[in-house]
Amino acid sequence: MDSTKRFVWVDLIRVSAIYLVVVIHTAGVIIGKNMSLYAPIGWWPANLWNSFARASVPLFFMVSGTLLLGQKTEESIFDFFKKRLSRIGIPFLFWSLFFTFYKSARHPDQLKLQNFLSILVDPAYYHLWFLYSILGLYLAVPFLRAWAVRASKKEILTVIGVWFVLFSMTMAATHEFGFRINANFTVFLPIYFGYFFLGYLLKDYLPPRRVILISAFIVLLGSIYVAFSSYYMALNNQGVYSNYPGDYLHPVVVAASIALFIILRSIGEIDFWQRSERFCNNLKIIGDASFGIYLIHVCLLELLRIPIWGAGGSITDFFFIFTPAGIPLLAFVACGLSFVIVIGLRRIPFIRRCV
């Protein structure tokens, strides 16, 4: 497979994934509150955008599997851990401490030693859970890669099937019986390894148009399912939104994530993108910044919610006048501002290693 083509679609998936993550957190401003506080014209678009964007984090896991499991390298396990843990470990420590102080600035009573110690098992801020999961997966990558390069496609599919039953179907079934696993217990466990193998398996798959159309239908149907399931669960829970239908291990989200990966993988192969060197270079720059955007975008979203003196509201309130368009537009603005900040931070000697 041509490396140039490969990285066009890889960067396209990374850029799409980070944008969808920001869409989730933008929509969360509305759906994170009681449903009764909003009219349907405000709540439903947020619910629909959130439901469509649930494939975001799985896309990150899958593209990581594409790059890490599919990488032909002679590096030792020690060199792998040194390189990857430096890439993730330093940002993990820096941003965990940053967000611990960030929370304490608003709630000084929370500035306690136990809050700093708790970052070993409990994310300092809600979006940092991803770092714990990716760290756990990185610890397993040398062993997963060693097996994957020798395994047949049938064997990889078997492992993916086992993962789907153990983690996806079981999660869905146990939820229906009211059983919940403590998140702290699984925070470092590589429970998303199935997505790694899916990304590795699909990296060379060029589907016919029929499969692309079916994939689009799956994404649409999955989004509708998550949206209506979330709505009915909120109705039965006094208006409180539930993340269960959109859980990244939910069978419907798994299917929609695979489908969206196939679609984006196919779009990245269009000759028009391949012929535009400027487009490819810009896409790579944004894709390389996606990790930093992920880490800091929540601060931007919160700053945009601060009321402007004399304006009668915040920038977020302005965008939310018409939520169907306001949510994706605000997410785009937050992504753009985060990107600019990341590029600026990379000019600072030590900080550049944290974004």
Protein Blocks (a to p, Z undefined) as FASTA:
>chain_A
ZZklmmmmmmmmmmmmmmmmmmmmmmmmmmmpcfklpcfklmmmmmmmmmmmmmmmmmmm
mmmmmmmmmpccfbdfklmmmmmmmmmmmmmmmmmmmmmmmmmmmmmmlmcfklmmmmmm
pcfbfklmmmmmmmmmmmmmmmmmmmmmmpcfklmmmmmmmmmmmmmmmmmmmmmnopac
dfklmmmpcfklmmmmmmmmmmmpccdfklmmmmmmmmmmmmmmmmmmmmmmmmmngopa
cfklmpckbmklmmmmmmmmmmmmmmmmpmklmmmmklmmmmmmmmmmmmmmmmmmmmmm
mmmmpccehklpafklmmmmpmmlmmmmmmmmmmmmmmmmmmmmmmpmklmmmZZ
